Amino acid sequence: MEKDEKQVITCHSGWKSLYEPILNKILIFDKEKKAFKDEIGILSIRNDHGMLTFDLCNDINLPKDLRSEITNASCKSLNSCEYCGTSEKIGYTC
C-alpha cells in the first residue's frame, strides 16, 4: 500500500476485525500481480453513513469471494459499534 495506513483507514478500531482480513487479502492479491492494471488497490476504508465501506481503485479485478467478504463485512458493521466492536452499544456513545 503506497499511502500511509492512517490516510487509508479512517474508521475506528471497533471494525478492525471486519476490515483487517479483507485488507490483508487485497494486499496479498495486489503483491502477486505483475502489472498495476491487474491490481485491486485500496483508496480508503471508512465509515459511510454508519456502514463500513471499501473504496477500491479497480474493483473490476475483485474476485467474487472477496467481493462477498466485503459485502458481508459491510452488513455486519451495521450491527456493531465502530468504536468498541460490540453489538450492545449501537446508537450510544462509547
N, C-alpha and C positions, 0 to 999 in steps of 0.2 A: 504494500500500500504506500503510495507516494506521499499522501497527505499525512500530517500528524494525526494520530488516533483521536485526540481531543477535538479536532476540527471535523472529523468524520462522524464520531458518535456523540450526539448531543442529548440523548435521552439519559435518564438516571439509572443507577446500578440495580434497581429492583428488576429490571427487564434483562439484565445481563445473561441470565440462564436461558432466555429466549433467543437473544441475538448472537451470543458468542459462538455456539456451534455452527450457525449458518455463516457467520463472518469467517471462521476458520476454513470451512469447506470452500467458500468463494476464493479465499486467498490461495489455497492449495490448487484449485481448479485453474486460476489465473497463472500460477507459477509454472504449471505444466504446459502452457500454451507457448508456442514459438513466436506468434505474431500478435501484436496489440489488438488487432481487429477480431481476434478469436477469444479474447478475454471477456469477462463479465464487467469487472470494475465496480467499485463502490464509491458513490458520490457522498452519501450520508446515510446514517441510521438514526432515526429521530422519532419524536412523538408528533403525530399529526392528528389533532382533534381527539386525543386520548387513545390512539392506536399506534403500535409500533410499525414504523414504515421504513422500508429499504429503498433508497433512491440509487438506481444502478446506471452505469454508463451504457451498457449494451445488454439489455435483458433478453435480446433475441438468442443469445448464446446460453441462456439459463436452462439447464437440464430440467425435465419435468419433475423429478423427485425433489430437486432443490426448490423449484417453484412452489411445490406443495408444502414444503417445510416453511417457507416464508409466509405463505397464506395461513398455515396453522399457527405459527408464532404470532402473527398479527391478530388473529382471532383470540388467542389466549391472552394477549396483552389487554384486551378489553375488559377482562375479568381479573386483572392483577394490578397491584399498585406499582406505579413506575418507580417509586422511591424505595419501598421495602420488599416488594415482590409478593406479598401475601394477597389473598382474595378477600380477607376480612375488612380491609381498610379502604375499600373502593368508595370514593366520594368524600373521604375525610383527609385532612392534612396529617401527615406523619410527623 
